[in-house]
């Protein structure tokens, strides 16, 4: 089937050639047999691309030219290949794939149409803006790949002449506004990544009707150009039985735009796919209700479904009886107020109702500004409860949602709730929960926090943080490896004045009255620690209790006066910011690779004057950043060239142009770096 999709016997023979192909190095361009037919090439930084022309001049009967692991454009010693110069020498090519094009969009125009034997053309990732009309004369062409051609604005107007075309890929070529006319003439087309619906009949949705052999996935965009259900019906989507995935997309619209909801629903109804579809994505649909086929249980192979940006819809369709559905994403359905009982069942088939969402593993509900209620499903016992296999549940940015959430999720491992301020109900019972994130001001909590099972726990707000610390006084979190707490003003401390023994990562943010544990014995597991605007009682910090810590970040600890990091041979990264009373870093370990200091007045002054109590212990660090150093001071640090540029990329005293092309490249790379000051 794979060979059939991109050219049948041609691909089969072509793949055989690849195993025995000649890969040449440009320094040996004159040593090749003139009978060589199949070429691939690799260019390195010091190679001259003009030598490709030299070798191709002696191999005018080559059938294949492929690039392998091409480096970026600016690294070549003599610019880029001019396509017309190259292609005029290789008129026998069957396979062509290369990306070293000049930005001049016209360079292909004189040459590409002369490659009448061409079967395979890959211009992906090039900067080409338009394709020459002469490309429509390549009657033998079977594969045309134009992926990620982000400047490409249109396809050749007479593409219908490419009657042997099997594979057309324009994925990521986002500026193409519509399809050429009469695409239905490409009867042998077996893969089409995107169809962009035009406003005229000759490039409208009906042109898909003649493309009956399409395989894999198809994106159909700009569906707002479909005027009525008759046009949609002409696409004959239910007859495209080889498609695995279908992506239906309307352009985003303003709330002020008037849409005929009945017409919109009829259009979507006529775009009904065949019953063996596996993936369905509907974006920015403009109707108020979905047609009945969305969610019908006869889609027995559907495993992935996303409804996104359907801002006029006020009801979620019945989806609970899709027998194989594993991933469900519902986002930006702005007018939906309730997830009701029909969500679980009621697909209109009058068949026996199975356990709702019996195969679902991932459920994401996101950015639903009007959603207020999630109606619970009534069942006699837990065995009949919906979502028996659900492993991940995300509820994000639903500010009006109060409840109720599913009561029992026996397979749930990851639960994430963010920016759902009105949720006040209990969270689902989840006996094997591994990861819990609650971020926002919501009051939701679990009946029983499964601390013995939890590995990742992030909570935000006083009630949540207090609840977690209270639970830890009764149950030792034996599996907890990552803990994050934030935005709690209550005075609380870790039970036993020590961290959970299994903890590897700890983040404390905006918790000024949290007592950092004294840690009377060594904690060997902790490798990552962040303290930000927290722990006001912390005046000194010593690293010896954490022998395996390799990343330490301390920000806005206003009372911190000393930091001792001696005896640590594992610390690699140390970031200190906004600690005005910090005077000294005691005995920096030799393992440290990165030290970043910002807005630490007393410590900064010591570094600037190269204080003998500070400077000797930090001058060896490979990456040392301090916001107060001037360019003239940095010149004396004996730091690598790229680091000097990084340090001074926003310094008005430094003219990066004096370093030539390398300076400009580094400037481009680092002026947006979050570590740099005033960028």
C-alpha positions as CSV (number, residue, x, y, z in Angstrom):
1,X,0.0,0.0,0.0
2,X,2.8,2.5,0.8
3,X,4.5,2.0,-2.5
4,X,1.1,2.4,-4.2
5,X,0.5,5.7,-2.5
6,X,3.6,7.4,-4.0
7,X,4.0,5.9,-7.3
8,X,3.7,2.1,-7.4
9,X,6.5,0.2,-9.0
10,X,8.5,3.4,-9.3
11,X,8.9,3.8,-5.5
12,X,9.7,0.2,-5.1
13,X,12.7,0.4,-7.5
14,X,13.6,3.8,-6.1
15,X,13.9,2.5,-2.6
16,X,16.1,-0.4,-3.8
17,X,18.4,2.2,-5.4
18,X,18.7,4.1,-2.1
19,X,20.4,1.1,-0.4
20,X,23.1,1.1,-3.1
21,X,23.2,4.9,-3.8
22,X,26.3,6.9,-4.3
23,X,26.9,9.6,-1.7
24,X,29.6,11.9,-2.8
25,X,31.7,14.5,-1.0
26,X,32.1,17.7,-2.9
27,X,35.9,17.6,-2.6
28,X,36.0,14.5,-4.8
29,X,33.6,15.7,-7.5
30,X,35.7,14.8,-10.5
31,X,36.2,11.1,-9.5
32,X,32.8,9.7,-10.4
33,X,31.8,7.5,-13.2
34,X,29.8,9.3,-15.8
35,X,27.4,6.4,-15.8
36,X,26.3,7.2,-12.3
37,X,22.5,7.6,-12.2
38,X,21.6,8.2,-8.5
39,X,23.1,10.9,-6.4
40,X,22.7,12.1,-2.8
41,X,24.8,14.8,-1.3
42,X,25.9,16.2,2.1
43,X,27.2,19.7,2.5
44,X,29.5,20.7,5.4
45,X,30.4,24.1,6.6
46,X,33.5,24.5,4.5
47,X,32.1,23.0,1.3
48,X,31.3,25.1,-1.7
49,X,27.9,24.5,-3.1
50,X,29.1,25.6,-6.5
51,X,30.9,22.3,-6.8
52,X,27.6,20.5,-7.1
53,X,27.3,22.2,-10.5
54,X,30.7,20.9,-11.3
55,X,29.8,17.3,-10.6
56,X,26.4,17.5,-12.2
57,X,28.0,18.8,-15.4
58,X,29.7,15.5,-15.8
59,X,26.6,13.5,-14.8
60,X,24.0,14.9,-17.1
61,X,22.1,11.6,-17.2
62,X,21.6,11.3,-13.5
63,X,18.1,10.2,-12.5
64,X,18.1,11.0,-8.8
65,X,19.4,14.0,-6.8
66,X,18.7,13.9,-3.1
67,X,20.0,16.0,-0.3
68,X,21.0,14.3,3.0
69,X,21.2,16.1,6.4
70,X,21.5,19.6,4.9
71,X,23.0,22.2,7.1
72,X,21.6,25.7,7.4
73,X,22.0,28.2,4.6
74,X,24.4,30.7,6.2
75,X,27.1,28.1,6.9
76,X,28.1,27.5,3.2
77,X,31.2,29.2,1.9
78,X,29.8,30.3,-1.4
79,X,26.1,30.9,-0.9
80,X,23.3,28.8,-2.4
81,X,22.7,26.9,-5.6
82,X,20.9,28.8,-8.4
83,X,18.2,26.2,-9.4
84,X,18.0,27.0,-13.1
85,X,21.8,26.6,-13.5
86,X,21.6,23.2,-11.9
87,X,18.5,21.8,-13.5
88,X,19.5,22.8,-17.0
89,X,22.3,20.2,-16.6
90,X,20.0,17.4,-15.2
91,X,17.2,17.1,-17.7
92,X,16.9,13.3,-17.2
93,X,16.0,13.6,-13.5
94,X,13.2,11.4,-12.1
95,X,13.7,12.3,-8.5
96,X,14.6,15.7,-7.2
97,X,14.8,16.9,-3.6
98,X,16.9,19.9,-2.5
99,X,16.4,23.0,-0.4
100,X,19.4,25.2,-1.1
101,X,17.4,27.7,-3.1
102,X,18.0,31.4,-3.4
103,X,15.2,33.6,-2.1
104,X,14.5,34.8,-5.7
105,X,11.2,33.2,-6.5
106,X,11.7,33.3,-10.2
107,X,14.8,31.1,-10.4
108,X,12.8,28.0,-11.1
109,X,10.8,29.4,-13.9
110,X,13.2,28.7,-16.8
111,X,14.1,25.2,-15.8
112,X,11.6,23.1,-13.9
113,X,9.2,22.7,-16.8
114,X,12.0,21.0,-18.9
115,X,12.3,18.1,-16.4
116,X,9.6,16.1,-18.3
117,X,10.7,12.8,-16.8
118,X,10.3,13.9,-13.2
119,X,8.3,11.6,-11.0
120,X,9.2,13.0,-7.5
121,X,9.7,16.6,-6.5
122,X,10.3,17.8,-3.0
123,X,10.7,21.5,-2.4
124,X,9.7,21.4,1.3
125,X,11.1,24.0,3.7
126,X,12.2,26.3,0.9
127,X,11.5,30.1,0.8
128,X,9.9,29.9,-2.6
129,X,6.9,32.3,-3.0
130,X,5.3,31.1,-6.3
131,X,5.6,28.0,-8.4
132,X,6.1,28.4,-12.1
133,X,3.2,27.6,-14.3
134,X,5.5,25.3,-16.3
135,X,5.4,22.9,-13.4
136,X,1.9,22.0,-14.7
137,X,3.6,20.4,-17.7
138,X,5.3,17.7,-15.7
139,X,2.8,15.1,-16.8
140,X,4.8,12.2,-15.3
141,X,4.9,13.8,-11.8
142,X,3.6,11.5,-9.1
143,X,4.7,13.1,-5.9
144,X,4.9,16.8,-5.1
145,X,5.9,17.8,-1.6
146,X,5.7,21.4,-0.5
147,X,5.6,21.0,3.3
148,X,6.4,24.1,5.4
149,X,6.9,26.4,2.4
150,X,5.8,29.3,4.6
151,X,6.2,31.9,1.9
152,X,4.3,30.1,-0.8
153,X,1.2,32.0,-1.7
154,X,-0.4,29.9,-4.5
155,X,-0.2,26.7,-6.5
156,X,0.0,26.6,-10.3
157,X,-3.4,27.4,-11.8
158,X,-3.3,24.4,-14.2
159,X,-2.4,21.7,-11.7
160,X,-5.3,19.7,-13.1
161,X,-2.9,18.7,-15.9
162,X,-0.8,16.6,-13.5
163,X,-3.0,13.6,-14.2
164,X,-0.5,11.1,-12.8
165,X,-0.2,12.9,-9.4
166,X,-0.6,10.5,-6.5
167,X,0.7,12.6,-3.6
168,X,0.3,16.3,-2.9
169,X,1.5,17.6,0.5
170,X,1.2,21.3,1.4
171,X,1.2,20.9,5.2
172,X,2.4,24.0,6.9
173,X,2.3,26.2,3.8
174,X,0.0,28.6,5.6
175,X,-0.2,31.4,3.0
176,X,-1.8,29.4,0.3
177,X,-5.3,30.9,0.1
178,X,-7.2,28.5,-2.1
179,X,-6.8,25.4,-4.3
180,X,-6.4,25.6,-8.1
181,X,-9.4,25.0,-10.2
182,X,-10.6,21.5,-11.4
183,X,-8.7,19.5,-8.8
184,X,-11.3,16.7,-9.4
185,X,-9.4,15.8,-12.6
186,X,-6.6,14.3,-10.5
187,X,-8.4,11.0,-10.4
188,X,-5.3,9.0,-9.2
189,X,-4.6,11.3,-6.2
190,X,-4.1,9.1,-3.1
191,X,-2.8,11.6,-0.6
192,X,-3.8,15.2,-0.2
193,X,-2.7,16.9,3.0
194,X,-5.0,19.9,2.7
195,X,-7.9,21.1,0.6
196,X,-8.5,24.9,0.9
197,X,-12.1,25.6,-0.2
198,X,-12.4,28.4,-2.7
199,X,-15.3,30.7,-3.3
200,X,-16.0,29.5,-6.9
201,X,-17.5,26.3,-8.1
202,X,-14.3,25.2,-9.9
203,X,-12.3,25.3,-6.7
204,X,-15.1,24.7,-4.3
205,X,-15.8,21.8,-2.0
206,X,-17.5,19.8,-4.8
207,X,-14.1,19.2,-6.5
208,X,-13.3,16.7,-3.7
209,X,-16.1,14.5,-5.0
210,X,-14.0,13.1,-7.8
211,X,-11.1,12.3,-5.5
212,X,-12.3,8.9,-4.4
213,X,-9.0,7.2,-3.6
214,X,-7.7,9.5,-0.9
215,X,-5.8,7.8,2.0
216,X,-4.5,8.7,5.4
217,X,-5.7,12.1,6.7
218,X,-7.3,15.1,5.0
219,X,-7.6,18.7,6.3
220,X,-10.5,20.7,4.7
221,X,-10.2,24.4,5.6
222,X,-12.2,27.6,4.8
223,X,-15.5,25.7,5.0
224,X,-17.3,29.1,5.4
225,X,-17.0,29.2,1.6
226,X,-19.5,26.3,1.3
227,X,-22.8,28.0,0.6
228,X,-25.3,25.2,1.1
229,X,-25.7,21.5,1.9
230,X,-25.9,20.7,-1.8
231,X,-22.3,21.8,-2.4
232,X,-21.2,19.9,0.7
233,X,-23.0,16.8,-0.5
234,X,-21.0,17.0,-3.8
235,X,-17.8,16.3,-1.8
236,X,-19.0,12.7,-1.3
237,X,-17.1,12.5,2.0
238,X,-18.9,9.3,3.1
239,X,-17.4,7.5,0.0
240,X,-13.8,8.2,0.9
241,X,-13.4,4.9,2.8
242,X,-9.6,4.9,2.9
243,X,-9.4,8.1,5.0
244,X,-8.3,7.5,8.6
245,X,-8.5,11.1,9.8
246,X,-10.7,14.1,8.8
247,X,-10.1,17.6,10.0
248,X,-12.9,20.1,9.2
249,X,-12.1,23.7,9.8
250,X,-13.9,27.0,9.4
251,X,-12.0,30.3,9.6
252,X,-12.4,32.1,12.9
253,X,-15.2,34.6,13.0
254,X,-16.3,37.7,14.9
255,X,-19.3,37.5,17.2
256,X,-20.9,40.2,15.2
257,X,-21.0,38.0,12.1
258,X,-24.4,36.7,11.2
259,X,-24.6,32.9,10.6
260,X,-27.5,30.9,9.4
261,X,-27.4,28.1,12.0
262,X,-29.7,25.8,10.1
263,X,-27.5,26.1,6.9
264,X,-24.3,25.6,8.9
265,X,-25.7,22.4,10.5
266,X,-26.9,21.1,7.1
267,X,-23.5,21.7,5.6
268,X,-21.7,19.7,8.4
269,X,-24.3,17.0,8.2
270,X,-23.5,16.5,4.5
271,X,-19.8,16.3,5.3
272,X,-20.4,13.1,7.3
273,X,-17.4,10.7,6.9
274,X,-17.5,7.0,6.4
275,X,-18.0,4.8,9.5
276,X,-14.5,3.5,9.8
277,X,-12.9,6.9,10.5
278,X,-10.4,6.9,13.4
279,X,-9.7,10.6,14.0
280,X,-12.1,13.5,13.8
281,X,-11.3,17.2,14.4
282,X,-14.0,20.0,14.1
283,X,-12.7,23.6,14.5
284,X,-14.6,26.8,14.5
285,X,-17.9,25.3,13.3
286,X,-20.4,28.1,13.2
287,X,-23.7,26.3,14.0
288,X,-25.5,26.2,17.3
289,X,-25.9,22.4,17.4
290,X,-24.0,19.5,15.9
291,X,-25.7,17.1,13.5
292,X,-26.7,13.7,14.8
293,X,-23.8,11.8,13.2
294,X,-21.2,13.4,15.5
295,X,-20.9,10.9,18.3
296,X,-23.0,8.1,16.7
297,X,-21.9,4.7,18.1
298,X,-21.5,3.3,14.6
299,X,-18.2,5.1,14.4
300,X,-16.7,2.0,16.1
301,X,-13.1,2.7,15.2
302,X,-12.9,6.4,16.2
303,X,-10.2,6.8,18.8
304,X,-9.6,10.6,18.8
305,X,-12.1,13.4,18.7
306,X,-11.6,17.2,19.2
307,X,-14.2,19.9,19.1
308,X,-12.5,23.3,19.2
309,X,-13.5,26.9,18.8
310,X,-17.2,26.2,18.0
311,X,-18.2,29.4,19.7
312,X,-21.9,29.4,18.7
313,X,-22.6,25.9,20.0
314,X,-24.7,25.7,23.1
315,X,-24.8,22.0,23.6
316,X,-22.2,19.3,23.6
317,X,-23.2,16.3,21.4
318,X,-23.8,12.8,22.8
319,X,-20.4,11.1,22.7
320,X,-20.5,8.5,25.5
321,X,-21.4,5.6,23.3
322,X,-18.4,5.8,20.9
323,X,-17.0,2.4,21.7
324,X,-13.3,2.9,20.9
325,X,-12.8,6.6,21.8
326,X,-9.6,7.1,23.7
327,X,-8.9,10.8,23.5
328,X,-11.6,13.6,23.8
329,X,-10.8,17.3,23.7
330,X,-13.5,19.9,24.1
331,X,-12.3,23.5,24.1
332,X,-13.6,27.0,23.4
333,X,-17.3,26.2,23.1
334,X,-18.2,29.6,24.5
335,X,-21.9,29.2,24.9
336,X,-22.1,25.8,26.5
337,X,-23.5,26.1,30.1
338,X,-24.0,22.5,31.0
339,X,-22.6,19.1,30.4
340,X,-25.8,17.1,30.8
341,X,-27.0,13.5,30.8
342,X,-27.1,13.3,27.0
343,X,-23.3,13.7,27.0
344,X,-23.1,10.1,28.3
345,X,-25.7,8.4,26.2
346,X,-28.8,9.1,24.1
347,X,-27.2,8.8,20.6
348,X,-30.6,8.1,19.1
349,X,-29.9,4.5,17.9
350,X,-32.2,2.9,20.5
351,X,-29.6,0.2,21.1
352,X,-28.6,-1.1,24.5
353,X,-26.6,1.5,26.3
354,X,-23.1,0.4,27.2
355,X,-21.0,1.9,30.0
356,X,-20.4,5.5,28.9
357,X,-16.9,6.4,27.6
358,X,-15.8,2.8,28.3
359,X,-12.5,3.2,26.3
360,X,-11.7,6.8,27.0
361,X,-8.2,7.5,28.5
362,X,-7.7,11.2,28.0
363,X,-10.3,13.9,28.6
364,X,-9.5,17.7,28.3
365,X,-12.1,20.4,28.8
366,X,-10.6,23.8,28.3
367,X,-11.5,27.5,28.0
368,X,-15.3,27.1,28.5
369,X,-16.2,30.5,29.9
370,X,-19.9,29.9,30.4
371,X,-19.8,26.3,31.6
372,X,-21.4,26.1,35.0
373,X,-22.5,22.6,35.6
374,X,-21.3,19.1,34.9
375,X,-24.2,16.8,35.7
376,X,-23.2,13.6,37.4
377,X,-24.2,10.3,35.9
378,X,-26.6,8.2,37.9
379,X,-25.6,4.6,38.3
380,X,-26.3,1.9,40.9
381,X,-22.7,1.0,41.7
382,X,-19.2,1.9,40.7
383,X,-18.9,-0.9,38.2
384,X,-21.4,0.9,35.9
385,X,-19.8,4.4,36.4
386,X,-18.6,6.2,33.2
387,X,-14.9,6.6,32.4
388,X,-13.7,3.3,33.8
389,X,-10.4,3.5,31.9
390,X,-9.8,7.3,32.1
391,X,-6.1,8.0,32.9
392,X,-5.8,11.7,32.5
393,X,-8.4,14.5,33.2
394,X,-7.7,18.1,32.6
395,X,-10.2,20.9,33.4
396,X,-8.6,24.2,32.4
397,X,-9.9,27.8,32.4
398,X,-13.6,27.2,33.2
399,X,-14.2,30.1,35.6
400,X,-17.9,29.5,36.2
401,X,-17.8,25.7,36.6
402,X,-19.2,24.7,40.1
403,X,-19.6,21.0,39.7
404,X,-20.4,18.2,39.8
405,X,-17.4,16.2,38.6
406,X,-17.4,12.5,38.0
407,X,-17.4,10.8,41.5
408,X,-15.3,7.7,40.8
409,X,-12.4,7.3,38.4
410,X,-10.7,3.9,39.1
411,X,-8.0,4.3,36.5
412,X,-7.2,8.0,36.9
413,X,-3.5,8.7,37.2
414,X,-3.3,12.4,36.3
415,X,-5.7,15.2,37.4
416,X,-5.1,18.8,36.5
417,X,-7.5,21.7,37.4
418,X,-6.5,25.3,36.6
419,X,-8.3,28.6,36.8
420,X,-11.7,27.1,37.7
421,X,-12.4,29.5,40.6
422,X,-16.0,28.4,41.3
423,X,-15.3,24.7,41.8
424,X,-16.2,23.8,45.3
425,X,-17.2,20.2,45.1
426,X,-15.1,17.2,46.0
427,X,-12.7,15.9,43.4
428,X,-13.2,12.4,42.0
429,X,-12.2,9.4,44.1
430,X,-9.1,8.1,42.3
431,X,-7.3,5.3,44.2
432,X,-4.2,5.1,41.9
433,X,-3.7,8.9,41.3
434,X,-0.1,9.6,40.5
435,X,-0.2,13.3,39.6
436,X,-2.4,16.1,40.9
437,X,-2.3,19.8,39.9
438,X,-4.7,22.4,41.4
439,X,-3.8,25.9,40.3
440,X,-6.1,28.8,41.0
441,X,-8.4,30.0,43.8
442,X,-10.8,27.1,43.6
443,X,-11.8,25.3,46.8
444,X,-12.1,21.9,45.4
445,X,-10.4,19.1,47.4
446,X,-10.3,15.3,47.4
447,X,-12.1,13.3,50.0
448,X,-8.9,11.4,50.6
449,X,-5.6,12.6,49.2
450,X,-3.8,9.4,48.1
451,X,-0.4,10.5,49.4
452,X,0.9,7.0,49.4
453,X,0.5,6.8,45.6
454,X,1.1,10.5,44.6
455,X,4.3,11.2,42.7
456,X,3.6,14.7,41.5
457,X,1.7,17.3,43.5
458,X,1.2,21.0,42.6
459,X,-1.2,23.1,44.6
460,X,-2.1,26.8,44.8
461,X,-3.8,28.9,47.4
462,X,-4.1,28.8,51.2
463,X,-6.8,26.2,51.5
464,X,-5.1,23.8,49.1
465,X,-1.7,24.2,50.7
466,X,-3.0,23.9,54.2
467,X,-4.9,20.8,53.3
468,X,-1.8,19.1,51.8
469,X,0.3,19.9,54.8
470,X,-2.4,18.6,57.2
471,X,-2.6,15.4,55.2
472,X,1.1,14.9,55.3
473,X,1.0,15.0,59.1
474,X,-1.2,11.9,59.1
475,X,0.2,10.0,56.0
476,X,3.8,9.8,54.9
477,X,4.1,10.6,51.2
478,X,6.3,7.7,50.4
479,X,6.3,8.1,46.6
480,X,6.2,11.9,46.2
481,X,9.0,13.0,43.9
482,X,7.8,16.4,42.8
483,X,6.1,19.0,45.1
484,X,5.1,22.6,44.2
485,X,3.2,25.0,46.5
486,X,2.3,28.6,45.8
487,X,0.3,31.6,47.0
488,X,-0.2,30.8,50.7
489,X,0.2,33.3,53.4
490,X,-0.5,31.0,56.3
491,X,2.3,30.1,58.7
492,X,2.9,26.4,58.1
493,X,5.9,24.1,58.3
494,X,6.8,20.7,56.9
495,X,5.9,17.8,59.2
496,X,8.9,16.7,61.4
497,X,10.8,19.7,60.1
498,X,12.0,17.7,57.2
499,X,11.1,17.0,53.5
500,X,9.5,13.8,52.3
501,X,12.3,11.4,51.8
502,X,11.4,10.5,48.2
503,X,11.3,14.2,47.1
504,X,13.4,15.0,44.0
505,X,12.0,18.4,43.0
506,X,10.6,21.2,45.3
507,X,9.2,24.5,44.3
508,X,7.9,27.1,46.9
509,X,6.5,30.3,45.4
510,X,4.8,33.3,47.1
511,X,4.5,31.5,50.5
512,X,6.2,34.0,52.8
513,X,5.3,32.3,56.0
514,X,6.3,28.8,55.1
515,X,9.1,27.5,57.3
516,X,11.8,25.9,55.3
517,X,12.8,22.7,57.1
518,X,16.1,22.6,59.0
519,X,16.6,19.1,57.7
520,X,18.5,17.5,60.6
521,X,19.7,14.6,58.4
522,X,20.9,14.5,54.9
523,X,18.2,14.3,52.1
524,X,19.8,12.4,49.3
525,X,16.9,12.5,46.8
526,X,16.5,16.3,46.2
527,X,18.0,17.5,42.9
528,X,16.0,20.6,42.1
529,X,15.0,23.4,44.5
530,X,13.3,26.7,43.8
531,X,12.4,29.2,46.5
532,X,10.7,32.4,45.2
533,X,9.3,35.2,47.3
534,X,8.9,32.8,50.1
535,X,10.2,31.7,53.5
536,X,10.8,35.1,55.1
537,X,12.3,33.4,58.1
538,X,15.1,32.0,56.0
539,X,18.2,34.1,56.8
540,X,20.8,31.6,55.8
541,X,20.9,28.5,53.6
542,X,23.3,25.7,53.8
543,X,23.7,23.0,51.1
544,X,25.3,20.2,53.0
545,X,22.0,18.5,53.9
546,X,21.3,18.2,50.2
547,X,24.4,16.4,48.8
548,X,22.8,15.6,45.4
549,X,21.2,19.0,44.6
550,X,22.2,20.1,41.1
551,X,19.9,23.0,40.5
552,X,19.2,25.8,43.0
553,X,17.2,28.9,42.3
554,X,16.5,31.5,45.1
555,X,14.5,34.6,44.1
556,X,13.3,37.5,46.2
557,X,14.2,36.1,49.6
558,X,14.6,39.5,51.2
559,X,16.0,38.3,54.6
560,X,18.6,35.9,53.2
561,X,22.1,37.0,54.3
562,X,24.4,34.1,53.6
563,X,24.5,31.1,51.3
564,X,26.8,28.2,51.9
565,X,27.2,25.7,49.1
566,X,30.4,24.0,50.2
567,X,30.8,20.3,50.2
568,X,28.5,19.9,47.3
569,X,30.0,18.2,44.3
570,X,26.8,17.9,42.4
571,X,25.6,21.5,42.1
572,X,25.6,22.6,38.5
573,X,23.2,25.6,38.3
574,X,22.8,28.4,40.9
575,X,20.5,31.3,40.2
576,X,20.1,34.1,42.8
577,X,17.8,37.1,42.2
578,X,16.4,39.9,44.3
579,X,18.1,39.1,47.5
580,X,19.2,42.6,48.7
581,X,20.7,41.4,52.0
582,X,22.8,38.6,50.6
583,X,26.5,39.5,51.1
584,X,28.4,36.3,50.4
585,X,28.4,32.9,48.8
586,X,30.5,30.7,50.9
587,X,32.9,28.2,49.2
588,X,31.4,27.7,45.7
589,X,31.9,24.1,44.6
590,X,34.1,23.2,41.7
591,X,31.2,21.4,40.0
592,X,29.3,24.6,39.4
593,X,28.8,25.4,35.7
594,X,26.4,28.3,35.7
595,X,26.0,31.1,38.2
596,X,23.5,33.9,37.6
597,X,23.2,36.8,40.0
598,X,20.6,39.6,39.5
599,X,19.5,42.4,41.7
600,X,21.5,41.4,44.8
601,X,23.0,44.8,45.7
602,X,25.5,43.8,48.4
603,X,26.7,40.7,46.7
604,X,26.9,42.6,43.4
605,X,29.1,45.2,44.9
606,X,31.5,42.6,46.1
607,X,31.7,41.0,42.6
608,X,32.2,44.3,40.9
609,X,35.2,45.1,43.1
610,X,36.4,41.5,43.0
611,X,36.2,41.1,46.7
612,X,38.9,38.6,47.8
613,X,36.3,36.8,49.9
614,X,34.0,36.3,46.9
615,X,35.8,36.6,43.6
616,X,38.3,33.7,44.0
617,X,35.5,31.2,44.6
618,X,33.4,32.2,41.5
619,X,35.9,33.4,38.9
620,X,36.4,29.8,37.6
621,X,32.8,29.2,36.7
622,X,32.3,28.7,32.9
623,X,29.0,30.6,32.7
624,X,29.0,33.6,35.1
625,X,26.3,36.3,34.6
626,X,25.9,39.4,36.7
627,X,23.7,42.3,35.6
628,X,25.9,45.0,37.0
629,X,29.1,44.3,35.0
630,X,30.0,46.8,32.3
631,X,31.6,45.8,29.0
632,X,35.0,47.1,30.1
633,X,34.8,45.0,33.3
634,X,33.8,41.9,31.3
635,X,36.9,42.3,29.1
636,X,39.0,41.3,32.1
637,X,37.1,38.2,32.9
638,X,38.8,35.9,30.4
639,X,35.4,34.4,29.5
640,X,34.6,32.8,26.1
641,X,33.8,35.0,23.2
642,X,30.1,33.9,23.0
643,X,29.6,34.5,26.7
644,X,30.9,38.0,26.5
645,X,28.3,38.6,23.8
646,X,25.7,37.0,25.9
647,X,26.6,39.2,28.8
648,X,26.6,42.4,26.8
649,X,24.1,41.8,24.1
650,X,22.0,44.7,25.6
651,X,25.0,46.9,26.5
652,X,25.2,50.2,24.5
653,X,29.0,50.2,24.8
654,X,29.3,47.0,22.7
655,X,29.1,47.1,18.9
656,X,28.4,43.6,17.9
657,X,29.1,44.5,14.3
658,X,32.8,44.6,15.1
659,X,32.7,40.8,15.5
660,X,31.4,40.3,11.9
661,X,29.0,37.6,11.0
662,X,29.6,35.6,14.1
663,X,28.7,38.5,16.3
664,X,25.4,39.1,14.4
665,X,24.5,35.4,14.7
666,X,25.1,35.4,18.5
667,X,23.2,38.6,18.9
668,X,20.2,37.1,17.1
669,X,20.4,34.0,19.3
670,X,20.7,35.7,22.6
671,X,19.0,39.1,22.5
672,X,15.7,37.3,23.3
673,X,17.3,35.2,26.1
674,X,15.4,35.4,29.4
675,X,18.7,35.5,31.3
676,X,19.8,38.8,29.7
677,X,19.0,42.1,31.5
678,X,17.0,44.8,29.8
679,X,16.3,42.8,26.6
